[in-house]
């Protein structure tokens, strides 16, 4: 059961990246993003009764918490960024991996400082290997 959410993330990412790579060039990126959000909102509304636990209600202020704003802005940046990356010629096989590796490297100090996460020797070595992989993928 522990790997089920990760499998969902992987399957979602496969659909996401194949879809992003396949958006026709003639479609303006922000209109494409708007269409994605409409589909996501409708899917969420349809799944809400089946997945939500307990009565469906919104906690006071939950929809206006700074984290919701940050996630919303992040989603727009991710959607438009990947669409533009694929249009700029990034290969499907390395765009996500490069972005994910860079993301992990940026989040490392944030996790250590803001969330008091620990850095084990094995995890530190993993980050060094991420850097090496990113360097190898860059073609240099």
C-alpha positions as CSV (number, residue, x, y, z in Angstrom):
1,X,0.0,0.0,0.0
2,X,3.0,2.3,0.6
3,X,3.9,2.3,-3.1
4,X,0.4,2.9,-4.4
5,X,0.5,6.7,-4.1
6,X,3.9,6.7,-5.9
7,X,2.5,4.5,-8.6
8,X,-0.3,7.0,-9.0
9,X,2.3,9.8,-9.3
10,X,4.2,7.9,-11.9
11,X,1.2,7.0,-14.0
12,X,0.0,10.6,-13.7
13,X,3.4,11.9,-14.8
14,X,3.4,9.6,-17.8
15,X,0.0,10.9,-18.9
16,X,1.1,14.4,-18.1
17,X,4.4,14.4,-20.1
18,X,3.0,12.5,-23.1
19,X,0.1,15.0,-23.2
20,X,2.4,18.0,-22.8
21,X,4.7,16.7,-25.6
22,X,1.7,16.2,-27.8
23,X,0.0,19.6,-27.5
24,X,-0.1,21.1,-31.0
25,X,2.3,24.0,-31.6
26,X,-0.6,26.2,-32.8
27,X,-2.2,26.1,-29.3
28,X,-1.3,29.1,-27.2
29,X,0.3,27.8,-23.9
30,X,-2.0,29.7,-21.5
31,X,-5.1,28.5,-23.4
32,X,-3.7,24.9,-23.2
33,X,-3.1,25.4,-19.5
34,X,-6.6,26.7,-19.0
35,X,-8.0,23.6,-20.7
36,X,-5.9,21.4,-18.5
37,X,-7.3,23.1,-15.4
38,X,-10.9,22.7,-16.5
39,X,-10.3,19.0,-17.0
40,X,-8.5,18.7,-13.7
41,X,-11.3,20.7,-11.8
42,X,-14.0,18.5,-13.3
43,X,-12.2,15.3,-12.5
44,X,-11.6,16.5,-9.0
45,X,-15.3,17.3,-8.5
46,X,-16.3,13.9,-9.9
47,X,-13.8,12.1,-7.6
48,X,-14.5,14.1,-4.5
49,X,-17.6,12.1,-3.3
50,X,-15.8,8.8,-3.9
51,X,-12.5,9.6,-2.2
52,X,-13.3,12.3,0.4
53,X,-13.5,10.9,3.9
54,X,-16.1,12.2,6.2
55,X,-18.5,15.0,5.3
56,X,-17.4,17.2,2.5
57,X,-16.8,20.7,3.9
58,X,-14.2,23.4,3.5
59,X,-12.4,24.5,6.6
60,X,-12.6,28.2,7.3
61,X,-9.8,29.9,5.4
62,X,-8.4,26.7,3.9
63,X,-9.1,27.9,0.3
64,X,-7.3,31.2,0.9
65,X,-4.2,29.9,2.9
66,X,-0.9,31.0,1.4
67,X,0.0,27.4,0.6
68,X,-3.0,27.1,-1.8
69,X,-1.9,30.3,-3.6
70,X,1.7,29.0,-3.8
71,X,0.6,25.6,-5.2
72,X,-1.7,27.3,-7.7
73,X,1.1,29.6,-8.9
74,X,3.5,26.6,-9.0
75,X,1.1,24.5,-11.1
76,X,0.9,27.3,-13.7
77,X,4.7,27.5,-13.8
78,X,5.1,23.7,-14.1
79,X,2.4,23.4,-16.8
80,X,3.6,26.3,-19.0
81,X,7.3,25.5,-18.3
82,X,7.1,21.9,-19.5
83,X,5.0,22.9,-22.5
84,X,7.6,25.5,-23.5
85,X,10.5,23.1,-22.8
86,X,9.1,20.5,-25.1
87,X,8.5,23.1,-27.8
88,X,12.1,24.2,-27.3
89,X,13.2,20.7,-28.3
90,X,13.7,19.0,-24.9
91,X,13.5,15.2,-25.3
92,X,10.6,13.5,-23.4
93,X,13.3,11.1,-21.9
94,X,15.3,13.9,-20.2
95,X,13.1,17.0,-19.6
96,X,11.4,15.6,-16.6
97,X,14.5,13.9,-15.2
98,X,16.5,17.1,-15.6
99,X,13.8,19.2,-14.0
100,X,13.3,16.7,-11.2
101,X,17.0,16.4,-10.4
102,X,17.4,20.2,-10.3
103,X,14.3,20.4,-8.1
104,X,15.7,17.8,-5.7
105,X,18.9,19.9,-5.4
106,X,17.0,23.1,-4.8
107,X,14.7,21.5,-2.2
108,X,17.6,19.9,-0.3
109,X,18.7,23.1,1.6
110,X,15.0,24.1,2.0
111,X,14.2,20.8,3.6
112,X,17.2,20.9,5.9
113,X,16.6,24.5,7.1
114,X,12.8,25.1,6.9
115,X,11.6,21.6,7.7
116,X,14.5,20.3,9.8
117,X,14.9,17.2,7.7
118,X,18.1,15.2,8.1
119,X,20.8,14.4,5.6
120,X,22.2,10.9,5.9
121,X,25.5,9.9,4.2
122,X,23.5,7.8,1.8
123,X,21.1,10.6,0.9
124,X,24.1,13.0,0.5
125,X,25.7,10.5,-1.9
126,X,22.4,10.3,-3.8
127,X,22.5,14.1,-4.3
128,X,26.1,13.9,-5.5
129,X,25.0,11.2,-8.0
130,X,22.1,13.4,-9.1
131,X,24.6,16.1,-9.9
132,X,26.8,13.7,-11.8
133,X,23.7,12.4,-13.7
134,X,22.6,15.9,-14.6
135,X,26.1,16.7,-15.8
136,X,26.2,13.5,-17.9
137,X,22.7,14.2,-19.4
138,X,23.8,17.7,-20.4
139,X,26.1,16.2,-23.0
140,X,29.3,17.8,-21.7
